[in-house]
Amino acid sequence: MKTLVVYYSRTGNTQKIAKKIASEIGCDIEEIEDTQNRSGIIGFLRSAYQAIRGKDTKLKPYNKNPQDYDLVIIGTPIWGGRPSVPISTYLKENKGKFKHVAFFCTYGGTGFENTIETMKKITDKEPTATLDIRESEIKNEAYDHKIESFIENIKKED
């Protein structure tokens, strides 16, 4: 199964998990890049506000077409109980191009279920697997077992 991991990461947490998943599976990976500066506390607050309001953003061009893949694994931080604005925008821009999807989220607070539901609604797809990793698990590097289980669930659908 041809697989692509797509992710957006503001602080590096989601990137770390995306790279680990792509490495374990041996698949392509692509970082979604925003044209807005989201660094610092102002960037953090603006990002959460935009996510809650359902705003879109302008993304830098990406190289890989999700239509060329059997499975696209999409990773996002959780902002205000929702997917990040860059990932929401990416999902909307590519709706109809996904054959199968799997979702993973990184977060410090709450909102995993709502984020997954939002991603399902945007893509109109039921994910083959989902994964949530808390910021504390990333800091303590206590997430390998979760990634292994996530990959096993993806392979069951293969």
C-alpha positions in Angstrom: 0.0 0.0 0.0 1.5 3.3 -1.1 1.4 5.6 2.0 2.0 9.3 2.7 2.4 11.0 6.0 1.3 14.6 5.9 1.6 16.9 9.0 1.8 20.4 10.2 3.8 21.2 13.3 4.1 24.6 15.1 6.4 23.5 17.9 8.0 20.4 16.5 6.0 17.8 18.5 3.8 16.7 15.6 6.9 16.7 13.3 8.6 14.3 15.7 5.7 11.9 15.7 5.2 12.2 11.9 8.9 11.3 11.2 8.7 8.4 13.6 5.6 7.0 11.9 7.0 7.5 8.4 10.3 5.9 9.4 8.5 2.8 10.9 6.3 2.4 7.8 9.0 3.3 5.3 6.7 5.8 3.4 6.8 9.3 1.9 6.4 12.3 4.2 5.4 15.9 3.6 5.3 18.9 5.9 2.5 21.3 5.4 3.8 24.9 5.7 1.7 27.9 6.5 2.4 31.4 5.1 1.4 33.0 8.4 3.9 33.4 11.2 2.5 31.4 14.1 5.5 31.6 16.5 5.5 32.9 20.0 2.5 33.6 22.3 0.8 35.9 19.8 1.1 33.2 17.2 -0.3 30.7 19.6 -3.3 32.8 20.6 -4.0 33.8 17.0 -3.8 30.1 15.9 -6.3 28.9 18.6 -8.7 31.8 17.8 -8.6 31.0 14.0 -9.1 27.3 14.7 -12.1 27.9 16.9 -13.6 30.2 14.3 -13.0 27.7 11.5 -10.8 30.0 9.5 -8.6 28.9 6.6 -5.1 30.0 5.7 -2.9 30.3 2.7 -0.5 27.3 2.5 2.9 27.2 0.8 2.8 24.9 -2.2 3.1 21.2 -1.4 4.8 18.6 -3.6 2.8 15.4 -3.1 -0.7 14.8 -4.5 -2.7 12.7 -2.0 -4.6 11.2 -4.9 -1.4 9.2 -5.7 -1.5 7.3 -2.4 -3.7 4.5 -1.1 -3.4 5.9 2.4 -2.7 9.4 3.7 -1.8 9.6 7.4 -2.6 13.2 8.5 -1.0 14.7 11.7 -2.0 17.8 13.5 -1.6 19.6 16.8 -4.9 20.3 18.5 -5.7 24.0 18.6 -8.7 25.1 20.7 -10.2 21.6 20.5 -9.9 21.5 16.7 -7.3 20.5 14.0 -4.7 23.2 13.3 -5.7 25.8 10.7 -3.1 24.6 8.2 -4.3 21.0 8.4 -8.0 22.0 8.1 -7.1 24.1 5.0 -5.1 21.2 3.6 -8.0 18.8 4.1 -10.5 21.2 2.5 -8.2 21.8 -0.5 -7.8 18.0 -1.1 -11.3 16.7 -0.2 -12.2 14.0 -2.6 -8.6 13.1 -3.3 -8.2 10.8 -0.3 -8.7 7.0 -0.8 -8.1 6.1 2.8 -7.0 8.2 5.8 -5.6 7.8 9.3 -5.3 10.6 11.8 -3.0 11.5 14.6 -2.9 14.4 17.0 -0.5 15.9 19.5 -1.8 18.0 22.3 -1.3 19.4 25.8 -4.9 19.8 26.9 -8.1 18.3 25.6 -10.0 18.0 22.3 -8.9 14.8 20.7 -12.4 13.4 20.0 -13.7 16.7 18.6 -10.5 17.1 16.5 -11.0 13.6 15.0 -14.7 14.3 14.3 -13.9 17.6 12.6 -11.3 15.8 10.4 -13.8 13.1 9.5 -16.4 15.7 8.5 -14.0 17.7 6.4 -12.7 14.6 4.5 -16.0 12.7 4.6 -13.9 9.6 5.5 -13.8 7.2 8.4 -10.1 6.9 9.5 -8.6 3.4 9.4 -6.8 4.3 12.6 -6.4 7.2 15.0 -3.6 8.1 17.4 -3.4 10.7 20.2 -0.1 11.6 21.9 0.1 14.1 24.7 2.8 16.6 25.0 4.0 15.0 28.3 4.4 11.6 26.5 6.5 13.3 23.8 8.7 15.0 26.5 9.2 11.7 28.3 9.6 9.8 25.0 6.8 7.4 26.2 4.9 7.0 22.9 6.5 4.1 21.0 3.9 1.6 22.1 1.1 3.9 20.9 2.8 4.3 17.5 3.2 0.5 17.2 -0.4 -0.1 17.9 -1.4 2.7 15.4 0.7 1.1 12.7 -0.7 -2.4 13.5 -4.3 -1.0 13.1 -3.3 0.6 9.8 -1.9 -2.7 8.5 -5.1 -4.6 9.5 -6.9 -2.5 7.0 -4.3 -3.2 4.3 
